[in-house]
């Protein structure tokens, strides 16, 4: 430990850690942990296979001797915990990323400047266990945060900064609703932004609410950019984590919530990694896997197999490894440590295989943040985000490699083209589209792409206001005449297997059907059999028919646009009926050949990446057999899988199993696939293969 009046300046040998595949361990330290032997902590983290330590710095409590009177210094600290941690981390070969929680402060700061903190309409401060929530528009965030950052960067040779819980909060840790902040700062800034008073209710029945959502986003992003620029002015060589704001890398979090609405969503890690890759446009990323089950039980660990499945999805989609502990490694529940250490050590040995990877997927899903924000204004709001997740499941479970395209980058004129390189774009109920987005998507279709859209895609503007005409001129519909929510008991006739389902003469329909005006050149597939009587049995026979379509498609320039005026994606999320999956993936298969194919039984996700520097391909197979709803156990080994890869050349290496795989034939088959027989696949396998180009 150092003297309280000194600062530690270490060497700068650990920079640029975020530009390579990293292995981070976050130790969310409690106040007594400042007394922990910092050299022991660094050694324990290194022995887990990590090369980056995320360590508490300040904000609520300073883990260093602070000269700022309003930042509380950890009263349980003797000496300089942060200085000792920096020295210990660098001595153990670890980069040290400092954690700042500027979202809250102690009563000392609150009593000095209550106007800096969140207050609701009842005049109550948002407090929890003696801490007070800072307002994004108040002086703690806007000014004092910069003083804290300046003090830290001038005194310590840290290698990066991570910010916790940045932004607007309206709930406590216990989940109790508090309401929006109505402090004078928020009132004045919102009035200047929108010309309105703050909303009284957080729903679209209040005319100011839509503007308030935009205000939250703009003010938080502006503050994020201001803090980032301040850091880079003081110390341009360190890495700054972030999400949507200015940052050097993207860092998110994966956690189970006990009270989350079922069913369990096991694909959260891959979903986050795909979003980070799409939004970051070349930035490295990770989503930290929380060791604990949920906030009220921060020391009850998740199963090891849950963590490994999370990490497998992350690696398969190009993210780095990141593990989050509450406190030090001296945990009462350490059941996950062994498997995670083994995985981290394996990744360290094969780190070179993960450097500079680029996805080789030919299919993308459209990720519409606007729809998520303004969905409650749409006619099908009760479906929530389930159509998107149903489509996600369909692609995963049909073993189709895919990426995301983000709405925030798709219409960015400064972006070189996030749609380039994809043959198919699946747009699952992206109801809210801007004119710029629609233009970009139409241009992409005209240039040769295939767009597949479901539900209310494009029938609202970017703020959820209904459009008179469909936003996408490429789609085979222009006008929406009626949305029917009463399809229980309805079907589509699939005569002759025209929808790619030869064994299904009828296809179940529930929920919504959209009566649209088809384009004159639209091609029709399937015919709606309107809701039929389903009781008593004597009356269960068709008595009404129609020629309303289930699938519409048309040529647009060199490409094709396909529209489904219903929600097979939502039905697949709810019911898991394979016909719904095959309906969607069959449309994709008609438009593009898969770059990689896996044959054999088992719940397997497949991704394909390429390392431009070496020209090698990296195929990941993620085994979901140990996951059943919210149960995560050791997966059963999968045997007898065959792997076919387009563009492969010669021998392959199974990096997990450690064996060399000989191609079954020296030449590719007539479809361009070179085939390999895989050994047993446990939690996941990564296959490195030379490519032809």
C-alpha positions in Angstrom: 0.0 0.0 0.0 1.2 3.5 -0.7 1.1 6.6 1.4 -2.2 8.4 1.2 -0.6 11.5 -0.3 1.2 9.7 -3.1 0.1 8.5 -6.6 1.4 5.6 -8.5 2.5 6.1 -12.1 3.3 2.7 -13.7 4.8 1.8 -17.0 2.8 1.9 -20.2 3.4 -1.6 -21.5 -0.3 -2.6 -21.4 -1.9 -0.2 -23.8 -4.2 -1.1 -26.7 -5.5 -4.2 -24.9 -8.9 -3.6 -26.4 -7.6 -4.0 -30.0 -6.9 -7.7 -29.5 -9.0 -10.6 -28.3 -8.9 -10.2 -24.5 -10.0 -12.1 -21.4 -11.4 -9.7 -18.7 -12.3 -10.4 -15.1 -14.4 -7.7 -13.5 -14.2 -7.5 -9.7 -17.1 -5.3 -8.5 -15.4 -4.5 -5.2 -17.3 -4.0 -2.0 -16.0 -1.4 0.5 -14.1 -4.0 2.7 -12.4 -5.3 -0.4 -10.1 -2.3 -0.4 -8.3 -4.2 2.4 -7.7 -7.2 0.2 -4.1 -8.0 -0.8 -4.0 -6.4 -4.2 -1.1 -8.4 -5.4 -3.0 -11.6 -4.4 -6.0 -10.3 -6.3 -4.0 -9.6 -9.4 -2.4 -13.1 -9.2 -5.7 -14.8 -8.7 -7.2 -13.0 -11.8 -4.1 -13.9 -13.9 -4.3 -17.6 -12.7 -7.9 -17.6 -14.0 -6.4 -17.0 -17.5 -7.4 -13.3 -17.7 -5.2 -10.6 -19.1 -7.4 -7.6 -18.1 -8.5 -6.7 -14.6 -11.5 -4.4 -14.2 -11.1 -2.7 -10.8 -13.1 -0.1 -8.8 -11.8 3.5 -8.9 -14.4 5.9 -7.8 -17.7 7.7 -8.2 -19.8 6.6 -5.2 -16.8 5.8 -3.2 -13.2 6.5 -4.1 -10.8 3.6 -3.8 -7.9 6.0 -3.8 -7.1 9.1 -1.7 -9.2 11.8 -3.3 -8.8 15.5 -2.9 -12.4 16.2 -4.1 -14.5 17.0 -1.0 -17.8 15.7 -2.5 -16.6 12.3 -3.5 -16.7 10.1 -0.5 -13.5 8.2 0.2 -13.9 4.5 1.1 -13.7 4.6 4.9 -12.5 1.0 5.1 -9.5 1.7 2.9 -6.0 2.0 4.4 -3.6 3.7 2.1 -4.2 3.7 -1.7 -6.1 0.6 -2.9 -6.2 1.7 -6.6 -2.5 2.6 -6.6 -1.6 -0.8 -5.2 -3.9 -2.5 -7.7 -2.4 -0.7 -10.7 1.1 -1.7 -9.6 0.0 -5.3 -8.9 -1.9 -5.7 -12.1 1.1 -4.5 -14.2 3.5 -6.7 -12.3 1.3 -9.7 -13.1 1.1 -8.8 -16.8 -2.5 -7.5 -16.6 -4.0 -4.4 -18.1 -6.1 -2.5 -15.6 -9.4 -1.0 -16.5 -10.9 1.3 -13.9 -14.5 1.2 -13.0 -16.3 4.4 -12.4 -19.9 4.5 -11.1 -20.9 8.1 -11.5 -24.6 7.3 -11.4 -24.8 7.8 -7.7 -23.2 9.6 -4.8 -23.4 9.6 -1.0 -25.3 11.9 1.2 -22.3 14.2 1.5 -22.7 15.2 -2.1 -26.5 15.2 -2.0 -26.7 17.6 1.0 -24.3 20.0 -0.7 -26.1 20.0 -4.0 -29.5 18.3 -3.9 -30.2 19.9 -7.3 -27.7 17.6 -8.9 -29.8 14.5 -8.1 -33.0 12.8 -9.3 -36.3 14.0 -7.8 -39.8 12.8 -8.7 -43.1 14.8 -8.8 -43.5 14.2 -5.0 -40.2 15.9 -4.4 -38.5 12.7 -3.2 -34.9 11.9 -4.0 -34.2 8.6 -5.6 -32.1 7.0 -2.9 -31.1 3.4 -2.1 -29.0 2.2 0.9 -27.7 5.7 1.5 -26.8 6.5 -2.1 -28.5 9.1 -4.3 -29.2 8.8 -8.0 -27.5 11.5 -10.1 -29.5 13.3 -12.7 -28.0 13.2 -16.2 -28.7 16.9 -16.5 -27.4 17.9 -13.0 -24.0 19.1 -11.9 -22.7 15.8 -10.6 -22.8 14.3 -14.1 -22.2 17.4 -16.1 -19.3 18.9 -14.1 -18.2 17.0 -11.1 -17.8 13.8 -13.0 -15.1 15.5 -15.2 -13.3 16.6 -12.0 -13.2 13.0 -10.8 -12.0 11.7 -14.1 -9.3 14.4 -14.3 -8.0 13.6 -10.8 -7.8 9.9 -11.7 -6.1 10.2 -15.1 -3.6 12.7 -13.8 -2.7 10.4 -10.9 -2.9 6.8 -12.1 -1.6 4.9 -15.1 -4.7 3.0 -15.8 -5.2 1.3 -19.2 -9.0 1.9 -19.7 -12.2 3.2 -18.2 -15.6 1.5 -17.7 -18.7 3.4 -16.7 -21.4 1.7 -14.7 -25.2 2.4 -15.1 -24.8 5.4 -17.2 -28.1 7.3 -18.1 -31.6 7.7 -16.8 -33.0 5.6 -14.0 -36.6 5.4 -12.8 -36.4 2.2 -10.6 -34.6 1.1 -7.5 -32.4 -2.0 -7.2 -35.5 -3.7 -5.7 -37.4 -2.9 -8.9 -39.7 -0.3 -7.3 -40.9 2.3 -9.8 -39.9 5.8 -8.8 -41.0 8.0 -11.7 -39.1 10.4 -14.0 -36.9 13.1 -12.7 -38.6 16.5 -12.7 -35.8 18.6 -11.3 -35.3 22.2 -12.5 -32.4 21.0 -14.8 -34.6 18.4 -16.5 -37.5 20.9 -16.9 -35.4 23.6 -18.4 -33.4 21.4 -20.8 -36.5 19.5 -21.9 -38.4 22.7 -22.5 -35.4 24.0 -24.6 -35.3 20.7 -26.5 -39.0 20.3 -27.3 -40.9 23.4 -26.3 -43.0 21.2 -24.0 -43.3 20.6 -20.3 -42.1 17.2 -19.0 -44.6 14.3 -19.4 -46.8 13.4 -16.5 -47.0 9.7 -17.6 -44.4 7.4 -19.2 -46.6 6.2 -22.0 -47.8 7.5 -25.3 -51.1 8.8 -24.0 -49.1 11.8 -22.8 -48.3 13.9 -25.9 -44.9 14.9 -24.5 -43.7 11.3 -24.0 -42.4 10.7 -27.5 -40.3 13.8 -27.3 -39.1 12.8 -23.8 -37.8 9.5 -25.2 -35.8 11.4 -27.8 -34.6 13.9 -25.2 -33.3 11.1 -22.9 -31.4 9.6 -25.8 -30.0 12.9 -27.1 -28.9 14.2 -23.6 -27.3 10.9 -22.6 -25.4 10.6 -25.9 -24.3 14.2 -25.7 -23.0 13.6 -22.1 -21.3 10.4 -23.2 -19.5 12.2 -26.0 -18.4 15.0 -23.7 -17.0 12.6 -21.2 -15.2 10.6 -23.9 -13.7 13.7 -25.4 -12.5 14.9 -22.0 -10.8 11.5 -21.4 -9.1 11.5 -24.7 -7.9 15.1 -24.2 -6.2 14.1 -21.0 -5.0 10.6 -22.0 -5.7 9.6 -25.6 -3.9 6.3 -25.3 -6.4 4.6 -22.9 -9.4 2.5 -24.0 -12.9 3.8 -23.1 -15.8 1.3 -23.0 -19.3 2.1 -24.0 -22.5 1.0 -25.7 -24.2 3.3 -28.2 -22.1 6.4 -27.3 -18.6 7.4 -28.3 -16.2 4.6 -27.2 -13.2 2.5 -28.2 -14.9 -0.8 -27.6 -18.4 -2.0 -26.7 -19.0 -3.7 -23.4 -22.4 -5.1 -22.4 -23.7 -7.4 -19.7 -25.4 -10.8 -19.7 -27.5 -11.7 -16.6 -30.4 -13.9 -15.7 -33.3 -12.2 -14.0 -35.4 -14.5 -11.9 -38.5 -12.4 -12.4 -38.1 -12.0 -16.2 -41.1 -13.0 -18.2 -40.8 -16.7 -19.4 -39.7 -18.4 -21.5 -36.0 -18.2 -20.9 -34.1 -16.5 -23.7 -30.9 -18.5 -24.0 -29.6 -16.6 -27.0 -29.0 -13.3 -25.2 -25.1 -13.6 -25.4 -25.1 -14.1 -29.2 -27.8 -11.5 -29.7 -25.6 -8.9 -27.8 -22.5 -9.9 -29.7 -24.2 -9.6 -33.1 -25.6 -6.2 -32.2 -22.2 -5.0 -31.0 -20.5 -6.2 -34.2 -23.1 -4.5 -36.3 -23.3 -1.2 -34.4 -19.5 -1.0 -33.6 -18.5 -1.5 -37.3 -15.1 -2.9 -36.4 -14.8 -2.2 -32.7 -14.0 -5.0 -30.4 -16.7 -6.0 -27.9 -17.6 -8.2 -25.0 -20.7 -8.9 -22.8 -19.6 -9.7 -19.3 -21.2 -12.9 -17.9 -22.4 -12.2 -14.4 -21.2 -14.9 -12.0 -24.4 -14.6 -9.9 -27.9 -15.6 -10.6 -29.7 -12.3 -9.9 -29.2 -9.1 -7.9 -30.8 -10.2 -4.7 -28.4 -13.2 -4.7 -25.1 -11.8 -5.8 -23.1 -14.7 -4.3 -25.1 -17.6 -5.6 -23.3 -18.6 -8.8 -24.8 -19.6 -12.1 -24.0 -23.1 -13.3 -20.6 -23.5 -15.1 -22.5 -24.8 -18.1 -24.5 -21.6 -18.3 -21.4 -19.5 -18.4 -19.7 -21.7 -21.0 -22.7 -21.6 -23.3 -22.7 -17.8 -23.0 -19.0 -17.6 -23.8 -19.4 -20.1 -26.7 -22.0 -17.8 -28.3 -19.8 -14.8 -27.8 -16.8 -16.4 -29.4 -18.9 -17.7 -32.3 -20.0 -14.1 -33.1 -16.6 -12.4 -32.7 -16.7 -11.1 -29.1 -14.0 -11.4 -26.4 -14.3 -13.2 -23.1 -15.5 -11.2 -20.0 -16.5 -12.5 -16.6 -18.0 -10.5 -13.7 -17.6 -11.2 -10.0 -19.2 -9.3 -7.1 -16.2 -8.9 -4.8 -12.9 -10.7 -5.0 -12.2 -14.2 -6.2 -12.4 -15.4 -2.6 -16.0 -16.5 -3.1 -18.1 -19.0 -1.2 -19.5 -20.4 -4.4 -16.7 -21.1 -6.8 -18.2 -23.9 -8.9 -17.8 -22.0 -12.2 -14.2 -21.1 -11.6 -12.6 -24.3 -12.9 -14.4 -24.5 -16.3 -14.0 -20.8 -16.9 -10.3 -21.0 -16.1 -9.9 -23.9 -18.5 -11.8 -22.0 -21.3 -9.7 -18.8 -20.7 -6.5 -20.8 -20.9 -7.6 -22.4 -24.1 -8.5 -19.1 -25.5 -5.1 -17.7 -24.5 -3.4 -20.5 -26.5 -5.5 -19.9 -29.5 -5.8 -16.1 -29.2 -4.2 -15.7 -32.6 -7.1 -17.5 -34.3 -9.5 -14.9 -33.0 -7.6 -11.8 -34.1 -9.2 -9.6 -36.7 -12.1 -11.9 -37.6 -14.8 -10.8 -40.0 -18.1 -12.6 -40.4 -18.7 -14.5 -43.7 -22.5 -14.8 -43.2 -24.6 -14.0 -46.3 -27.8 -13.5 -44.3 -28.6 -10.6 -41.9 -31.4 -9.7 -39.6 -32.5 -6.1 -39.3 -32.2 -4.7 -35.8 -34.6 -1.8 -35.3 -34.0 0.2 -32.2 -36.7 2.7 -33.3 -39.3 -0.1 -33.3 -38.3 -1.1 -29.8 -38.5 2.5 -28.5 -41.9 3.3 -30.2 -43.5 -0.1 -30.4 -46.2 0.8 -27.9 -47.7 3.2 -30.6 -48.2 0.3 -33.1 -51.3 -1.8 -33.6 -49.5 -5.0 -32.7 -47.7 -3.7 -29.7 -48.9 -6.6 -27.6 -46.5 -8.9 -29.5 -43.6 -7.0 -28.0 -40.2 -8.1 -29.4 -41.2 -11.7 -29.8 -41.4 -11.7 -33.7 -37.8 -10.6 -33.8 -36.7 -13.3 -31.3 -38.8 -15.9 -33.1 -37.0 -15.1 -36.3 -33.6 -15.2 -34.4 -34.5 -18.6 -33.1 -35.5 -19.9 -36.5 -32.1 -18.9 -38.0 -30.1 -20.4 -35.1 -32.1 -23.6 -35.0 -31.9 -24.1 -38.8 -28.1 -23.6 -38.6 -28.0 -20.5 -40.8 -25.0 -18.2 -40.2 -26.3 -14.6 -39.9 -25.4 -11.1 -38.6 -27.3 -8.0 -37.6 -27.8 -4.8 -39.6 -28.6 -1.9 -37.2 -31.1 0.8 -38.1 -28.8 3.4 -36.6 -26.1 2.6 -39.1 -28.2 1.6 -42.1 -29.2 5.2 -42.8 -25.9 6.8 -41.9 -24.6 8.6 -44.9 -21.1 8.5 -43.4 -21.2 4.7 -43.2 -19.6 2.8 -46.2 -22.4 0.4 -46.3 -23.5 -2.0 -43.5 -25.7 -3.9 -46.1 -22.8 -4.7 -48.4 -21.9 -8.4 -48.5 -25.3 -9.7 -47.6 -27.6 -11.5 -50.1 -30.7 -11.8 -47.8 -32.0 -9.3 -45.2 -34.8 -10.6 -42.8 -36.8 -7.7 -41.5 -39.0 -9.1 -38.7 -41.8 -6.6 -37.8 -39.5 -3.6 -38.0 -42.6 -1.4 -37.9 -40.9 2.0 -37.5 -38.7 3.1 -40.4 -37.4 6.5 -41.3 -37.5 7.7 -44.9 -33.7 7.4 -45.1 -33.7 3.8 -43.9 -36.4 2.9 -46.4 -34.5 4.5 -49.2 -31.3 2.6 -48.3 -33.1 -0.7 -48.0 -34.9 -0.2 -51.4 -31.6 0.7 -53.0 -30.0 -2.5 -51.6 -32.9 -4.6 -53.0 -32.6 -2.9 -56.4 -28.9 -3.7 -56.5 -29.7 -7.5 -56.2 -30.6 -8.2 -52.5 -33.5 -10.3 -51.3 -35.6 -8.6 -48.5 -38.0 -10.7 -46.5 -40.4 -8.7 -44.2 -43.1 -9.7 -41.8 -46.0 -8.0 -40.0 -46.2 -4.2 -39.7 -42.7 -3.6 -41.2 -42.6 0.0 -42.6 -46.1 1.0 -41.8 -45.0 3.7 -39.3 -42.4 6.5 -39.4 -39.3 6.6 -37.1 -41.4 7.8 -34.1 -44.2 5.3 -34.4 -46.7 7.5 -36.3 -48.8 5.5 -38.8 -47.9 6.1 -42.5 -50.5 6.5 -45.2 -48.4 4.3 -47.5 -45.8 1.6 -46.9 -42.3 3.1 -46.4 -40.6 0.5 -48.6 -41.4 0.9 -52.3 -39.7 -2.4 -53.0 -42.3 -4.4 -51.1 -45.2 -5.9 -53.0 -47.8 -3.8 -51.0 -48.4 -0.1 -50.7 -51.4 0.5 -48.5 -52.6 -1.2 -45.3 -56.4 -1.4 -45.3 -57.1 -3.3 -42.1 -55.3 -5.1 -39.2 -57.4 -8.0 -38.0 -56.5 -9.3 -34.5 -59.0 -12.2 -34.5 -57.2 -15.0 -36.4 -57.7 -17.7 -33.8 -58.8 -20.8 -35.7 -57.5 -19.6 -39.1 -55.2 -21.4 -41.5 -53.4 -20.9 -44.8 -54.1 -23.4 -47.6 -50.8 -24.7 -48.9 -51.9 -26.6 -51.9 -49.2 -28.5 -53.7 -46.6 -27.5 -51.0 -46.1 -24.2 -52.7 -44.6 -22.6 -49.5 -41.8 -25.2 -49.4 -43.7 -27.4 -46.9 -44.8 -30.4 -49.0 -46.2 -32.4 -46.1 -48.4 -29.5 -44.7 -51.6 -28.9 -46.6 -52.7 -26.4 -44.0 -50.6 -23.9 -42.0 -51.9 -22.7 -38.7 -52.5 -18.9 -38.3 -53.1 -17.1 -35.0 -53.0 -13.5 -33.9 -53.0 -10.8 -36.5 -53.5 -10.7 -40.3 -52.9 -7.5 -42.3 -55.3 -6.8 -45.1 -53.0 -5.0 -47.6 -53.4 -3.7 -51.1 -51.0 -5.8 -53.2 -48.9 -4.3 -55.9 -50.1 -5.1 -59.4 -47.1 -7.2 -60.2 -47.2 -9.1 -56.9 -46.9 -12.9 -56.9 -49.1 -14.7 -54.4 -48.5 -17.8 -52.4 -50.8 -19.5 -49.9 -54.5 -18.6 -49.4 -56.1 -17.5 -46.2 -58.8 -19.8 -44.7 -60.4 -17.3 -42.3 -61.1 -18.3 -38.7 -63.1 -21.5 -38.6 -65.4 -23.0 -36.0 -63.5 -25.2 -33.6 -66.3 -26.5 -31.4 -68.4 -28.5 -31.0 -66.8 -31.2 -33.2 -69.8 -31.6 -35.4 -69.3 -28.0 -36.7 -65.6 -28.2 -37.3 -65.5 -28.0 -41.1 -64.7 -25.1 -43.5 -67.6 -23.0 -44.4 -65.8 -19.8 -45.5 -62.9 -19.4 -47.9 -60.8 -16.5 -49.3 -58.0 -15.8 -51.8 -56.1 -13.4 -49.4 -52.4 -14.3 -49.6 -50.0 -15.5 -47.0 -46.9 -14.5 -49.0 -46.5 -11.8 -51.5 -43.3 -11.2 -53.6 -42.1 -9.1 -56.5 -39.0 -8.1 -58.4 -37.5 -4.8 -57.6 -34.6 -3.8 -59.9 -32.1 -6.7 -59.7 -33.5 -8.0 -56.4 -36.7 -9.4 -54.9 -38.8 -8.2 -51.9 -41.0 -10.7 -50.1 -43.8 -9.8 -47.6 -45.7 -12.0 -45.1 -48.8 -10.0 -43.9 -48.8 -12.0 -40.6 -46.4 -13.2 -37.9 -44.9 -16.7 -38.4 -41.9 -15.4 -36.5 -44.0 -14.6 -33.4 -45.8 -17.9 -33.7 -42.5 -19.8 -33.8 -41.3 -17.9 -30.6 -44.5 -18.9 -28.9 -45.2 -22.4 -30.2 -41.9 -23.8 -31.6 -43.7 -25.5 -34.5 -41.1 -26.5 -37.1 -43.4 -25.5 -40.0 -43.1 -21.8 -38.9 -39.3 -22.1 -38.9 -39.1 -23.9 -42.2 -41.5 -21.4 -43.8 -39.1 -18.5 -43.0 -35.8 -20.3 -43.6 -37.1 -21.9 -46.8 -37.6 -18.4 -48.3 -34.0 -17.6 -47.3 -32.8 -20.9 -48.8 -34.5 -20.0 -52.1 -32.4 -16.9 -52.3 -28.9 -17.8 -51.2 -26.7 -20.9 -50.7 -25.4 -21.4 -47.2 -21.6 -20.9 -46.9 -21.4 -23.7 -44.3 -23.6 -26.7 -43.7 -23.8 -29.1 -40.7 -25.5 -32.5 -41.1 -26.4 -34.7 -38.2 -28.7 -34.6 -35.1 -28.4 -32.1 -32.4 -29.3 -28.5 -31.3 -26.4 -26.7 -32.9 -25.7 -23.1 -33.9 -23.2 -22.5 -36.7 -21.2 -19.4 -37.5 -18.5 -18.7 -40.1 -15.8 -16.1 -39.8 -12.6 -15.3 -41.7 -9.3 -13.8 -40.8 -8.2 -11.6 -43.6 -4.6 -11.5 -42.5 -4.1 -15.2 -42.8 -7.0 -16.1 -45.1 -8.2 -18.8 -42.7 -11.8 -19.6 -42.0 -13.1 -20.2 -38.5 -16.3 -22.3 -38.1 -18.0 -22.4 -34.7 -20.5 -25.0 -33.6 -22.4 -24.2 -30.4 -24.1 -27.1 -28.6 -27.4 -26.2 -26.9 -28.3 -29.7 -25.8 -27.7 -28.9 -22.1 -30.2 -26.0 -22.1 -33.8 -26.7 -21.5 -35.8 -23.5 -20.8 -34.1 -22.0 -17.7 -32.1 -25.1 -17.0 -28.4 -25.1 -18.0 -26.6 -28.4 -17.5 -23.6 -30.1 -19.1 -24.5 -30.7 -22.8 -24.5 -34.2 -24.3 -21.6 -34.7 -26.7 -22.8 -34.7 -30.3 -21.4 -37.5 -32.5 -21.3 -38.1 -36.2 -21.7 -34.5 -37.4 -20.6 -33.7 -41.0 -19.3 -30.2 -41.8 -19.5 -28.8 -45.3 -17.7 -25.6 -46.0 -17.7 -23.6 -49.2 -14.3 -22.2 -50.3 -12.4 -24.5 -47.9 -9.0 -25.8 -49.0 -7.4 -28.9 -47.5 -6.9 -30.0 -43.9 -8.8 -28.5 -40.9 -8.0 -28.3 -37.2 -10.6 -28.9 -34.5 -9.2 -26.4 -31.9 -11.2 -27.7 -28.9 -10.7 -31.4 -29.6 -7.2 -30.9 -30.9 -7.4 -33.1 -33.9 -6.6 -32.6 -37.6 -9.6 -33.2 -39.9 -8.9 -34.6 -43.3 -11.5 -33.7 -46.0 -13.6 -36.7 -47.0 -12.8 -36.0 -50.6 -9.9 -34.0 -52.1 -12.4 -32.1 -54.3 -15.5 -30.0 -53.4 -18.8 -31.5 -54.3 -21.0 -30.1 -57.1 -22.4 -27.4 -54.7 -18.9 -26.2 -53.8 -18.7 -27.8 -50.3 -15.6 -29.6 -49.0 -16.7 -32.1 -46.3 -15.2 -33.1 -43.0 -16.3 -35.6 -40.3 -16.2 -34.0 -36.9 -15.2 -35.7 -33.7 -17.4 -35.4 -30.6 -18.6 -31.9 -30.0 -19.0 -30.9 -26.4 -20.1 -27.4 -25.3 -18.7 -26.0 -28.6 -16.1 -26.6 -31.3 -14.0 -24.2 -33.3 -12.7 -25.5 -36.6 -9.9 -23.6 -38.4 -9.6 -24.2 -42.1 -7.5 -22.7 -44.9 -9.5 -21.0 -47.6 -9.1 -20.9 -51.3 -8.7 -17.1 -51.4 
